[in-house]
Amino acid sequence: MPPRDILPPSLALSLLFALALCAGLMIKFWLASRQIRHVARHRAQVPAPFAERIPLAAHHKAADYTLAKARLGLLDMALGAAVLVGWTLLGGLDLLNQALLAWLGGGMVQQLALLAAFALISGLIDLPLSLAQTFGVEQRFGFNQMTWKLWLSDLLKSTLVGALIGLPIAALILWLMGAAGPLWWLWAWGAWMGFNVLLMWVYPSFIAPLFNRFQPLQDEALKARVTALMQRCGFAAKGLFVMDGSRRSAHANAYFTGFGAAKRVVFYDTLLQQLTPAEVEAVLAHELGHFKHRHIAQRMAGLFALSLAGFALLGWLSTQGWFYTGLGVVPNLSLDGAAPNDALALLLFLLAVPVFSFFIAPLMAQWSRRHEFQADAYAIAQTDGGALASALLKLYQDNASTLTPDPLYVKYYYSHPPATERLARLPSPAHA
């Protein structure tokens, strides 16, 4: 008989999960409250480094927008934690699984139905806050350009695309879990990585056009300028495109998409409306800096390594009964294997991992901010640094990004440096 002071593994997992969830939620609320207080306290005055470039009205808008998003975020955090407990410790996932077993029996169809039902229910739970963000906060501050018809069309398209893409890869992983032996997780990892690489190639040509229109860049002067920049930097792209981002939002952006020969440069139409050619060139040079410093390759390598570790951990946990019972699920006990636990293991793992990985978020954010500084330095070497500073100032203003975030909130969450730190390393902004 084991000593009485040793907890059963399932109870130990339940307690560890509950403690991690509570600790994470307390940190999230503490950081959010700091952010709210800090932004509100500095709302009345534009910070000195920006006083000559940012109007007080724009500073007020950025503060109010940040506060509105943060307050909605508090509700989202509380709801997310409650739903997570409901799925796990309170037995919601177990109830759903048992209902589908009674209806469909065991096997692949039931497992895929479990994954699909979970995704559908989770999406419905998230829907009210998503609507509040789009048609509430974004609408109130003049950023939302979506109509209800377009929103519904996007929802239907994304659901259909998600099903067409997600169900086959889920079926493949579930099949490997049941048929590939003890090292199934290694095969599943290989399939998952191959799927991600394939998606990078497929997305720009086949998926993105379902949601947005992409037109070749028509501005010949800007095209020549951008092409010359890419040639100097040794970068080849399949084309330069303008996306109708203004159909959905007034926010501006530019990005690279695709893989290998399918790489594309995409500008939001809102970005081209807001920035001068020199500023567009500087922003693109920043993005090229990520490729020059191999940030994309580093992030992909990091993703590969983390996902391999994750699949290996899942491979072990999926064989441990306490993993299921500790998270509120009674595993399927069919001796003939007709009702496997693979879908349950996948869902429990996906629910539990974010609870624990939240605590390493500051390390990932710091890594990302370091990359942004390096990309800025590369842009300065290739283009006019003053134009980059001017572009960033415009984007901060037009996107209503606060100039006064809480320092601790920045260290924990920000993937990009705040304006004060970033612009301090750049030359004085160029005048448009």
Helices and strands as residue ranges (DSSP letters): H 9-41, G 48-50, H 56-87, H 92-104, H 108-132, I 133-138, H 139-140, H 148-179, H 184-202, I 203-207, G 208-210, E 214-216, H 220-233, E 239-243, G 245-247, E 254-257, G 260-262, E 264-268, H 269-274, H 277-292, H 295-317, H 321-325, H 342-357, G 358-360, H 361-382, H 385-398, H 407-413, H 419-424
